[in-house]
Amino acid sequence: MMSIVERTQLIIYIKSPKHERQLRKFGHIVHINRSEKWLSMYINNDKLEWTLEQLEKLKFVTNVVSSSYKLLKKDYSNTSVE
């Protein structure tokens, strides 16, 4: 039986789009914006700390931002307007 693996989205800003090939080994790249030089990637939660350390060591990575989706409120009950 398959189990669902918890994943986190990272937004990675790079100096040049040609470096996206080297980032494929860290996770699943979903979207690349070549004009603004950033990419969106999903990684497993169990490897999050290690991956962030490795990405910050790379010279072509300018910034790494983790998605704030897990911090959002997802319970929409009792939202009636009176």
N, C-alpha and C positions, 0 to 999 in steps of 0.2 A: 504494500500500500504506500502511495506517495504521501509525503508530509509537506506542508507549506513552509517554506523557508522565509524567515523574516529578512527583509531587505531595506536598504536605505538609499535615497537618491542623493547624489553629490553633484554639485555644479562646479566644474573645474575650468578656471580661466588659464589659457595658455598663451605663449608668446607667438606661436605660429601654428596654423592648422596642420602642418605636415607632421607634427608630433603626436597626432591622435592615434597613429598606429602603435606607438610605444605604450600608450595607455590602455590598450585593449586587454592586456594581461591582468589588469586589476579588477575588471568587472565588465558588465554588459553596457555598451554605449548605446543610448537610445536616440540622442539627437546631437548634431554638430552644427553650430552656427559659425561658419567660416569667416563672415565679415566682421563679427564682433569678437571672434576668437575665444569661444567657450564651448563646452560640451556638457551634456547631461549623461550621467552614468549611474547604474544601480549596482550596489555591492551587497554581499551578505553581512548581516549584523555581527556575526561572530568574528569577522575579519576587519571590522571597521577601524579599530585603533591602529592595527598594523598598517592598513592601507593608507590612512591619513599620515602616518609617520613617513611612509615611503614616498608619497606624493609630494610632501613638503621638502624632501631632499632633492627632488628633481629641479634642475636649473630652468627648464622651460615652463614650469608651472608657476604662475604669478599669484593665484589665490584659489582656495578650496572652500566652498560653502556647503554645509549640510542642509538638507531640506528640513523645514520646520513643520511639515505635515503632521507628524506625530504629536506635536504640541497643540494642534488645533482642537477645539471642542467639536465632537462629532455627535453629540446627543441633541436632537432637535425636537424632542417631545416638550410639551408645555410651552409652545411658542405661539399660543393664540393671542390675537390682538383684540383688546377690549375697547 
